[in-house]
Amino acid sequence: MRESSKSRQQSLISTIVLERSIVNFIHISSSRITKFAIESANRVCKHIKCLLLLLKMSHVMNRNLERIQNQEA
């Protein structure tokens, strides 16, 4: 009887260790995915800021060009 009890206890311990390993793996994986998503979003925001700055510069240049053309006319 004792051997059977020990075997069940070892099996239970192995199951608990396996479950904890799986939970830790999932936690680490989700943390890495979240970190990657945040970094990607930050890169996208930087690109959008650059595009908005270029658009603003283009608008200013077009306005200045219109002023110059109106002065020449």
Residue pairs with C-beta under 8 A, 6 or more apart in sequence:
none
